[in-house]
């Protein structure tokens, strides 16, 4: 039986174009923030889990060694976890299992990326299989454009309604980012701004797309025994789920996306959740593209398939709605890829600990955090609660 595990502290950098610091300094900023916030000495940590987007994005091999000093990991066990966009939640899962297994009592999880010093689009275009997929996928926007069109065609969603719902999401999240001190993109936009922005890959427009961000996030996972010893408030891990599917984009159904559905089912079963829209208080859904966010609502059981645009326009998933989603502004406003999924986890933890500041959802007790990755085939979820 796994031991109870909780998150006792989080640390984030200010995300954006961070040319004021070198890459190790950026990582150190998040790490020292979490140690200062928890009052824990780095020497008390049993091990460190870290990860980025694939190392070709960084231009650095063996990043867990390169950043060992910045992560205060010298002389400690280090694990490296990388699953492209879902790296952040994979790091969280690795740290969780390390503690839950009884092999450690305090584990530091660190996700990081300095995207403005690399070429993310070139990486994501060329990471695909070279003889077939690379010629038409065109990086992340190409993949998610095809996915959104598959979904809208499957359920006959009118184009005007879908465009309005996507614009509503963009406006909502960009407004929310102003209440998040760490967020990268902070701009006021209108529905018309979003709908008239230039097309990236149809139907995705510029304001439907996440940015390239520099940033890092650090989270400390602790055993029940250590949490009691330290007398800390915790965000308890209630459930985890992770699922993957075929590597070739066209070999699986991306509208009724089984990897997302199964990851959610695994986490819900562990957490004892039967009606996620009613039982969850807040969700940090990985939303690099507005259209994809709506698809996730359906795969996670927040609503029936084909219903997400209607509920978005009713405000169901807004900051004051039935199930607030991405009150931090989400991936749409901040995207240092290796850290992004861990940021979702950190934000969920802050919510259930009542420490989310100006973007706190009142009374939040149960939160979902999610990330998606690979070549559009991995999904991971972690559910956190205020009570063990």
C-alpha positions as CSV (number, residue, x, y, z in Angstrom):
1,X,0.0,0.0,0.0
2,X,1.4,3.4,-1.0
3,X,2.1,5.9,1.8
4,X,0.2,9.2,2.0
5,X,2.1,11.9,0.2
6,X,1.6,15.7,0.2
7,X,3.0,18.8,-1.4
8,X,4.3,21.2,1.3
9,X,5.8,24.0,-0.8
10,X,6.0,25.4,-4.3
11,X,8.4,27.9,-5.9
12,X,8.1,29.6,-9.3
13,X,10.2,32.1,-11.2
14,X,8.7,35.1,-12.9
15,X,8.0,33.6,-16.3
16,X,8.7,35.4,-19.6
17,X,11.7,36.4,-21.7
18,X,14.2,36.1,-19.0
19,X,17.4,37.4,-20.6
20,X,18.4,38.9,-17.3
21,X,19.6,35.5,-16.0
22,X,21.5,32.6,-17.4
23,X,19.8,29.2,-17.4
24,X,21.3,27.8,-14.2
25,X,20.4,31.1,-12.4
26,X,16.8,30.7,-13.6
27,X,16.6,27.2,-12.1
28,X,18.2,28.3,-8.9
29,X,15.6,31.1,-8.6
30,X,12.7,28.6,-8.3
31,X,14.6,26.2,-6.1
32,X,15.7,28.8,-3.6
33,X,12.2,30.2,-3.5
34,X,10.6,26.8,-2.5
35,X,13.3,26.3,0.2
36,X,12.7,29.8,1.6
37,X,8.9,29.3,1.5
38,X,9.1,26.0,3.4
39,X,12.0,26.8,5.7
40,X,13.5,23.4,4.7
41,X,17.3,23.1,4.5
42,X,18.5,21.7,1.1
43,X,20.5,19.2,3.0
44,X,17.3,17.5,4.3
45,X,16.2,16.6,0.8
46,X,16.5,12.9,0.0
47,X,16.6,13.3,-3.8
48,X,15.8,15.4,-6.8
49,X,13.6,14.8,-9.9
50,X,14.1,17.2,-12.8
51,X,13.3,17.5,-16.5
52,X,12.9,19.7,-19.5
53,X,11.6,19.3,-23.0
54,X,13.9,16.9,-24.9
55,X,17.5,18.0,-24.6
56,X,17.7,19.1,-28.2
57,X,15.5,22.0,-27.2
58,X,18.2,23.1,-24.7
59,X,21.2,22.4,-26.8
60,X,22.6,20.7,-23.6
61,X,22.9,17.0,-22.9
62,X,22.4,15.5,-19.4
63,X,20.6,18.6,-18.1
64,X,20.1,17.0,-14.6
65,X,23.9,17.1,-14.2
66,X,24.3,20.6,-15.7
67,X,21.8,22.0,-13.2
68,X,22.9,19.9,-10.1
69,X,24.4,22.8,-8.3
70,X,21.5,25.1,-9.1
71,X,19.1,22.5,-7.7
72,X,21.2,22.0,-4.6
73,X,21.4,18.3,-5.7
74,X,25.1,17.7,-5.3
75,X,25.8,14.4,-3.6
76,X,22.1,13.4,-3.8
77,X,20.2,10.9,-5.9
78,X,18.9,12.6,-9.1
79,X,16.3,11.3,-11.5
80,X,15.5,12.7,-14.9
81,X,12.1,12.5,-16.4
82,X,11.2,13.9,-19.9
83,X,8.0,13.3,-21.8
84,X,7.9,16.5,-24.0
85,X,4.9,18.7,-23.1
86,X,3.8,16.4,-20.2
87,X,7.2,16.5,-18.6
88,X,6.0,18.6,-15.7
89,X,3.3,16.2,-14.6
90,X,5.6,13.3,-15.2
91,X,8.1,14.9,-12.8
92,X,5.4,15.3,-10.3
93,X,4.4,11.6,-10.7
94,X,8.0,10.5,-10.3
95,X,8.5,12.5,-7.1
96,X,5.1,11.2,-5.8
97,X,6.0,7.5,-6.4
98,X,9.5,8.0,-4.9
99,X,7.9,9.1,-1.6
100,X,4.8,6.9,-1.7
101,X,7.1,3.8,-2.1
102,X,8.9,4.6,1.1
103,X,12.2,5.1,-0.6
104,X,12.3,8.8,0.4
105,X,10.6,11.3,2.8
106,X,11.4,14.6,1.1
107,X,11.8,14.9,-2.7
108,X,12.4,18.1,-4.7
109,X,10.8,18.2,-8.2
110,X,12.1,20.8,-10.6
111,X,10.9,21.6,-14.1
112,X,12.6,24.2,-16.3
113,X,12.9,25.6,-19.8
114,X,14.6,28.6,-21.4
115,X,12.8,28.6,-24.7
116,X,14.0,32.0,-25.9
117,X,17.6,30.7,-26.1
118,X,16.6,27.8,-28.3
119,X,14.3,27.1,-31.3
120,X,11.2,25.4,-30.0
121,X,9.4,25.3,-33.3
122,X,12.3,23.7,-35.1
123,X,12.5,21.1,-32.4
124,X,8.8,20.3,-32.4
125,X,8.8,20.1,-36.2
126,X,11.7,17.8,-36.5
127,X,11.1,15.6,-33.5
128,X,8.4,13.7,-35.4
129,X,9.1,10.6,-37.4
130,X,11.1,11.9,-40.5
131,X,9.7,9.9,-43.4
132,X,6.0,10.4,-43.0
133,X,4.8,12.6,-40.1
134,X,7.4,15.4,-40.3
135,X,6.2,16.6,-43.7
136,X,2.7,17.5,-42.7
137,X,2.5,17.8,-38.9
138,X,4.3,21.3,-38.9
139,X,5.0,21.2,-35.2
140,X,2.5,21.7,-32.4
141,X,0.1,24.1,-34.2
142,X,-0.3,21.6,-37.1
143,X,-1.0,18.7,-34.8
144,X,-3.6,20.6,-32.7
145,X,-5.2,22.2,-35.7
146,X,-5.9,18.7,-37.1
147,X,-7.1,17.5,-33.7
148,X,-9.5,20.4,-33.3
149,X,-10.9,20.0,-36.8
150,X,-11.4,16.2,-36.2
151,X,-13.3,17.0,-33.0
152,X,-15.6,19.8,-34.4
153,X,-16.4,17.6,-37.5
154,X,-17.2,14.6,-35.3
155,X,-19.8,16.5,-33.3
156,X,-21.1,18.9,-35.9
157,X,-20.2,22.0,-33.8
158,X,-21.1,25.2,-35.8
159,X,-18.0,27.2,-36.7
160,X,-19.3,30.5,-35.4
161,X,-20.2,29.0,-32.0
162,X,-16.8,27.3,-31.8
163,X,-15.0,30.5,-32.7
164,X,-16.9,32.4,-30.1
165,X,-16.1,29.8,-27.4
166,X,-12.4,29.8,-28.2
167,X,-12.3,33.6,-28.1
168,X,-14.2,33.6,-24.8
169,X,-11.5,31.2,-23.3
170,X,-8.7,33.4,-24.6
171,X,-10.2,36.6,-23.2
172,X,-10.9,34.9,-19.8
173,X,-7.4,33.5,-19.4
174,X,-5.6,36.6,-20.5
175,X,-7.6,38.5,-17.9
176,X,-6.8,36.0,-15.2
177,X,-3.1,36.3,-15.9
178,X,-3.1,39.8,-14.4
179,X,-3.9,38.2,-11.0
180,X,-1.0,35.8,-11.3
181,X,2.3,37.4,-10.3
182,X,4.3,34.7,-12.2
183,X,2.4,34.8,-15.5
184,X,4.2,35.7,-18.8
185,X,1.6,37.2,-21.1
186,X,-0.5,39.9,-19.5
187,X,-2.6,41.7,-22.2
188,X,-6.2,42.9,-22.3
189,X,-7.9,41.4,-25.4
190,X,-11.5,41.5,-26.7
191,X,-13.5,38.8,-28.4
192,X,-13.0,40.7,-31.7
193,X,-9.2,40.9,-31.1
194,X,-9.0,37.1,-30.8
195,X,-11.4,36.3,-33.7
196,X,-9.5,38.7,-36.0
197,X,-6.0,37.7,-35.1
198,X,-3.9,36.3,-37.8
199,X,-4.3,32.6,-38.6
200,X,-1.5,30.3,-37.5
201,X,-2.9,27.0,-38.7
202,X,-6.6,27.0,-39.4
203,X,-8.7,27.4,-37.3
204,X,-6.1,28.4,-34.7
205,X,-5.3,32.1,-34.5
206,X,-2.4,33.9,-32.8
207,X,-4.4,34.6,-29.6
208,X,-5.4,31.0,-29.4
209,X,-1.8,29.9,-28.9
210,X,0.5,29.8,-25.9
211,X,3.8,31.7,-25.8
212,X,7.5,30.7,-25.7
213,X,8.4,31.3,-22.1
214,X,11.5,31.1,-20.0
215,X,10.8,29.8,-16.5
216,X,11.2,27.2,-13.8
217,X,9.0,25.6,-11.1
218,X,10.0,23.7,-7.9
219,X,7.8,21.6,-5.7
220,X,8.6,19.6,-2.5
221,X,6.8,16.3,-2.0
222,X,6.8,14.9,1.5
223,X,5.7,11.7,3.3
224,X,2.9,11.8,5.9
225,X,5.5,11.1,8.6
226,X,7.6,14.1,7.5
227,X,4.6,16.4,7.2
228,X,3.6,15.6,10.8
229,X,7.2,16.1,12.0
230,X,7.5,19.5,10.3
231,X,4.0,20.6,11.2
232,X,3.3,21.7,7.7
233,X,0.1,22.3,5.8
234,X,-0.1,20.1,2.8
235,X,-1.8,19.6,-0.5
236,X,-2.4,15.8,-0.3
237,X,-2.1,13.6,-3.4
238,X,-5.5,12.0,-3.8
239,X,-5.0,10.3,-7.2
240,X,-2.7,10.1,-10.2
241,X,-3.3,8.8,-13.7
242,X,-1.1,8.6,-16.8
243,X,-1.8,7.1,-20.2
244,X,-0.2,7.0,-23.6
245,X,-1.2,5.6,-27.0
246,X,0.1,5.2,-30.6
247,X,3.1,7.3,-31.7
248,X,1.7,7.9,-35.2
249,X,-0.7,10.8,-35.0
250,X,-3.3,9.2,-37.3
251,X,-3.3,5.8,-35.6
252,X,-5.6,6.9,-32.7
253,X,-8.8,8.8,-32.2
254,X,-7.9,12.3,-31.1
255,X,-11.5,13.5,-30.7
256,X,-12.6,10.8,-28.2
257,X,-9.0,10.8,-26.9
258,X,-8.5,7.6,-25.0
259,X,-5.1,8.7,-23.4
260,X,-6.9,11.7,-21.8
261,X,-10.0,9.7,-20.8
262,X,-8.0,6.8,-19.3
263,X,-5.6,9.1,-17.3
264,X,-8.7,10.9,-15.8
265,X,-10.4,7.6,-15.0
266,X,-7.3,6.3,-13.2
267,X,-7.0,9.4,-11.1
268,X,-10.7,9.6,-10.4
269,X,-10.8,6.0,-9.2
270,X,-8.0,6.6,-6.7
271,X,-9.5,9.8,-5.5
272,X,-13.0,8.4,-5.2
273,X,-14.4,10.9,-7.7
274,X,-17.6,10.0,-9.5
275,X,-18.9,13.3,-10.8
276,X,-15.8,15.5,-11.5
277,X,-17.7,18.7,-12.5
278,X,-19.6,18.6,-9.2
279,X,-16.8,17.3,-6.9
280,X,-13.8,19.2,-8.2
281,X,-13.5,22.8,-7.0
282,X,-10.9,23.9,-9.6
283,X,-8.9,22.5,-12.5
284,X,-5.6,23.5,-14.0
285,X,-6.1,22.0,-17.5
286,X,-3.1,22.0,-19.8
287,X,-4.3,24.5,-22.5
288,X,-1.6,25.5,-25.0
289,X,-4.5,26.0,-27.5
290,X,-8.0,27.2,-26.8
291,X,-9.7,24.6,-28.9
292,X,-7.9,21.8,-27.2
293,X,-8.9,23.0,-23.8
294,X,-12.6,22.4,-24.7
295,X,-11.8,18.9,-25.9
296,X,-10.1,18.1,-22.6
297,X,-13.3,19.3,-20.7
298,X,-15.2,16.5,-22.5
299,X,-12.5,13.8,-22.1
300,X,-12.3,14.5,-18.4
301,X,-16.0,14.1,-17.9
302,X,-16.7,17.8,-17.2
303,X,-19.5,17.5,-19.8
304,X,-20.7,15.3,-22.6
305,X,-18.9,15.2,-25.9
306,X,-19.9,18.1,-28.2
307,X,-21.2,20.2,-25.3
308,X,-18.1,22.1,-24.2
309,X,-18.6,25.2,-26.4
310,X,-22.1,25.8,-25.1
311,X,-20.9,25.5,-21.5
312,X,-17.9,27.7,-22.1
313,X,-20.2,30.5,-23.4
314,X,-22.4,30.1,-20.4
315,X,-19.4,30.7,-18.1
316,X,-19.5,27.2,-16.6
317,X,-15.6,27.0,-16.6
318,X,-14.9,30.7,-15.8
319,X,-13.4,32.0,-12.6
320,X,-16.9,32.3,-11.0
321,X,-18.4,29.4,-12.8
322,X,-19.4,25.9,-11.6
323,X,-15.9,24.5,-12.2
324,X,-13.3,27.2,-12.6
325,X,-10.6,26.2,-15.0
326,X,-7.1,27.7,-15.2
327,X,-7.6,30.7,-12.9
328,X,-3.9,31.2,-13.2
329,X,-4.2,32.0,-16.9
330,X,-2.9,28.5,-17.6
331,X,-0.5,27.4,-20.3
332,X,-2.1,29.8,-22.8
333,X,-0.4,32.7,-20.9
334,X,2.7,30.9,-19.6
335,X,4.6,28.0,-21.2
336,X,8.2,27.1,-20.3
337,X,7.5,23.6,-21.6
338,X,9.5,21.5,-19.2
339,X,8.0,23.3,-16.2
340,X,4.5,23.9,-17.6
341,X,2.9,20.7,-16.2
342,X,4.6,21.1,-12.9
343,X,3.3,24.7,-12.8
344,X,-0.2,23.2,-13.2
345,X,0.5,21.0,-10.2
346,X,1.9,23.9,-8.2
347,X,-1.1,26.0,-9.0
348,X,-3.5,23.2,-7.9
349,X,-1.6,22.8,-4.7
350,X,-1.7,26.6,-4.0
351,X,-5.5,26.5,-4.5
352,X,-6.2,23.7,-2.0
353,X,-3.8,25.2,0.5
354,X,-5.5,28.6,0.1
355,X,-2.3,30.3,-1.0
356,X,-3.2,31.3,-4.6
357,X,-3.5,35.0,-3.8
358,X,-5.5,37.1,-6.1
359,X,-6.5,34.2,-8.3
360,X,-7.6,32.0,-5.4
361,X,-10.9,30.2,-5.9
362,X,-12.8,30.7,-2.7
363,X,-13.2,27.5,-0.6
364,X,-11.2,25.3,-3.0
365,X,-10.6,21.9,-1.4
366,X,-10.1,19.5,-4.4
367,X,-8.2,20.3,-7.5
368,X,-7.1,18.6,-10.7
369,X,-3.8,19.3,-12.5
370,X,-3.1,18.0,-16.0
371,X,-0.5,18.0,-18.8
372,X,-0.3,16.6,-22.3
373,X,2.8,15.6,-24.2
374,X,4.7,13.3,-26.5
375,X,3.8,13.7,-30.1
376,X,0.2,14.3,-29.0
377,X,-0.1,10.9,-27.3
378,X,0.6,11.3,-23.5
379,X,-1.8,12.6,-20.8
380,X,-1.1,12.8,-17.1
381,X,-3.3,14.0,-14.2
382,X,-2.7,14.5,-10.5
383,X,-5.5,15.3,-8.1
384,X,-4.8,17.2,-4.9
385,X,-6.9,17.8,-1.8
386,X,-6.8,19.9,1.3
387,X,-7.5,16.8,3.5
388,X,-5.6,13.5,3.7
